[in-house]
Amino acid sequence: MAVSIAVNQIGTGTTFNIQLSVDEETERVSEEEQRDTMAALFGFIDEKARSDMDLREEEETSLRLRQVSDSDTASGQKQKQAELVGKRIRAIGDEFMAQFLSEPGMKDLVEASMEDTDGNPSPQSTYDHFCAVVKNVFECDVNGIAKKITLGRIAGVFAYCYYLCRTFVQRHALQGVAAFLGTLAGFLIRCLLRARFYEWLQSMGGWVSPSPSVECQVLNAKMCVCR
């Protein structure tokens, strides 16, 4: 069964489901980790859109998404904490992407992938570009396994996802945003799985602490440095 999370579009008050685009590979990630990853990503996108001065009002509204979850359940509390992770790492993502784009060839790579949000590119073409950026951010080896995972690099990948979303809404008149976000989250989870990100995440204690009173594990991890 495909995983989905309910979000409220701030400004319009509209509530809708974003369904994760999955395949056999993505399903190797637990539903809980899928939802937490989506919550963290959408929290980042919401926080970034709130402060993005380059967005028109209707574009900002389309990306201001607040998760709707049952805070009385353990899973609902974890998703809310994961959403907070995304919001708190927004500034780090900006810093990392500025450094990343200054490296030879990286700006061209990112811009090439953003062109895939225009016209009718094939899903495979879009995914190939997306995966190439993620591999470069995590400095993956020839087998696609990440050699460097830090909070800054995670935030950098989220920042890249945000710029793809911004390009999409600016080019497509806000149509199909929910479907695009579901596809993007599916790409992200598949790339993170291949990079062995979820193994690292588990070693750090997960996106969030088992106790709602304890601050998220990823934010507290000693490996949480920008570079």
C-alpha positions in Angstrom: 0.0 0.0 0.0 1.3 3.4 -1.0 2.2 5.7 1.9 0.6 9.1 2.1 0.5 12.0 4.6 -2.1 14.7 5.0 -1.0 18.3 4.8 -2.8 21.6 5.2 -2.0 24.3 2.7 -1.4 27.4 4.8 -3.1 30.4 3.4 -5.9 28.5 1.7 -6.8 26.2 4.5 -7.1 23.3 2.0 -6.2 19.9 3.3 -5.1 17.1 0.9 -3.0 13.9 0.9 0.4 13.7 -0.7 0.9 10.1 -1.9 4.4 8.8 -2.1 5.5 7.5 -5.5 6.9 4.0 -4.7 8.5 1.0 -6.4 9.8 -2.3 -5.2 13.1 -0.7 -4.1 11.4 2.1 -2.1 9.2 -0.5 -0.3 12.4 -1.8 1.4 12.2 1.3 3.6 9.7 0.9 6.5 6.5 2.9 6.2 7.4 4.8 9.4 10.8 5.9 7.9 9.0 6.8 4.7 6.5 9.0 6.5 9.2 10.6 8.7 11.4 11.4 5.7 8.4 13.0 3.9 7.5 15.0 7.1 11.1 16.3 7.4 11.3 17.2 3.7 7.9 19.0 3.7 8.8 20.8 6.9 12.0 22.1 5.2 10.0 23.2 2.1 7.4 25.0 4.2 10.0 26.9 6.2 12.0 27.8 3.1 9.0 29.0 1.2 8.0 31.2 4.2 11.3 33.2 3.8 11.8 33.0 0.0 11.5 36.6 -1.3 11.6 35.4 -4.9 8.2 33.7 -4.7 5.0 35.3 -5.7 2.2 35.1 -3.1 0.3 32.3 -4.8 3.6 30.4 -5.3 4.5 30.7 -1.7 1.0 29.5 -0.7 1.3 26.4 -2.8 4.5 25.4 -0.9 3.5 26.3 2.6 2.5 22.9 3.8 1.7 22.0 7.5 1.4 18.4 8.3 -1.9 17.1 9.6 -1.3 14.2 12.0 -2.8 12.7 15.2 -0.6 14.1 17.9 -2.1 11.7 20.4 -0.4 8.7 18.8 3.3 7.8 18.9 3.6 7.8 15.1 1.8 11.2 14.9 4.2 12.6 17.5 7.2 11.3 15.6 6.1 12.8 12.3 5.6 16.2 14.0 9.2 15.9 15.4 10.5 14.9 11.9 8.7 18.0 10.5 10.5 20.1 13.1 13.9 18.7 11.9 13.2 19.9 8.4 12.3 23.4 9.6 15.4 23.7 11.8 17.9 22.7 9.2 16.7 25.1 6.6 19.4 27.7 7.1 22.1 25.0 7.1 20.8 23.8 3.7 21.2 27.3 2.2 24.8 27.5 3.5 25.7 24.0 2.1 24.1 24.6 -1.3 26.0 27.9 -1.7 29.3 25.9 -1.0 28.2 23.0 -3.2 27.3 25.2 -6.2 30.7 26.9 -6.0 32.4 23.7 -6.8 33.4 23.0 -10.5 30.6 21.5 -12.5 28.0 21.4 -9.7 26.0 24.4 -10.7 25.6 23.0 -14.3 24.5 19.6 -12.8 21.8 21.2 -10.7 20.6 23.5 -13.4 20.4 20.5 -15.8 18.2 18.6 -13.4 16.0 21.6 -12.9 15.3 21.8 -16.6 13.5 18.4 -16.2 10.7 20.2 -14.4 9.8 21.9 -17.6 8.1 20.3 -20.6 7.5 16.6 -20.5 10.8 14.9 -19.4 10.7 11.1 -18.8 10.6 10.0 -15.2 13.8 8.1 -15.7 15.6 11.2 -17.0 14.4 13.3 -14.1 15.5 10.5 -11.6 18.9 10.1 -13.2 19.6 13.9 -12.8 18.3 13.8 -9.2 20.4 10.8 -8.3 23.5 12.4 -9.8 23.1 15.4 -7.5 22.5 13.3 -4.4 25.5 11.1 -5.2 27.7 14.2 -5.5 26.4 15.8 -2.3 27.1 12.6 -0.3 30.3 11.9 -2.3 29.1 8.3 -3.0 31.6 5.7 -4.2 31.4 3.7 -7.4 28.8 1.4 -5.8 26.6 4.4 -4.9 27.3 4.2 -1.1 27.7 7.5 0.7 31.1 8.3 2.0 30.1 11.5 3.8 26.8 11.9 5.6 26.4 15.0 7.8 23.5 17.3 8.8 24.8 19.9 6.3 24.7 17.4 3.5 21.2 16.2 4.4 20.1 19.8 4.5 21.8 20.4 1.2 19.8 17.6 -0.5 16.6 19.1 1.0 17.6 22.5 -0.3 18.0 21.0 -3.8 14.6 19.4 -3.5 13.1 22.8 -2.6 14.6 24.5 -5.6 13.1 21.8 -7.8 9.7 22.5 -6.2 10.1 26.2 -6.7 11.0 25.8 -10.3 8.0 23.5 -10.8 5.4 25.9 -9.3 6.9 28.9 -11.3 6.7 27.0 -14.6 3.4 25.1 -14.2 1.0 27.6 -12.7 0.6 25.6 -9.5 -1.0 22.7 -11.2 -0.1 19.2 -10.0 2.0 20.3 -7.0 0.8 17.4 -4.8 1.7 14.8 -7.4 5.1 16.4 -8.0 5.8 16.4 -4.3 4.9 12.7 -4.1 7.2 11.8 -7.0 10.0 13.9 -5.6 9.7 12.3 -2.2 9.8 8.9 -3.9 13.0 9.9 -5.7 14.6 11.1 -2.5 13.8 8.0 -0.5 15.1 5.7 -3.3 18.4 7.7 -3.6 18.8 7.7 0.2 18.3 4.0 0.4 20.9 3.3 -2.3 23.4 5.6 -0.5 22.9 3.5 2.7 21.5 6.7 4.4 18.9 4.8 6.4 21.6 2.5 7.9 23.4 5.7 9.0 20.2 7.2 10.3 19.4 4.1 12.4 22.9 4.3 13.9 22.2 7.9 14.9 19.0 6.9 16.6 16.6 7.9 13.8 15.1 11.2 12.7 13.6 11.6 16.1 13.9 10.3 19.7 11.5 7.6 20.9 10.6 10.1 23.6 8.7 13.2 22.5 10.4 15.1 25.3 13.9 14.5 23.9 15.1 16.6 21.0 15.6 14.8 17.7 18.6 12.5 17.4 19.8 13.7 14.1 20.1 17.3 15.4 22.0 16.0 18.4 24.4 13.7 16.5 28.1 14.5 16.7 28.3 14.1 12.9 25.9 17.0 12.4 28.4 19.4 10.8 28.0 21.3 7.6 30.8 19.7 5.6 
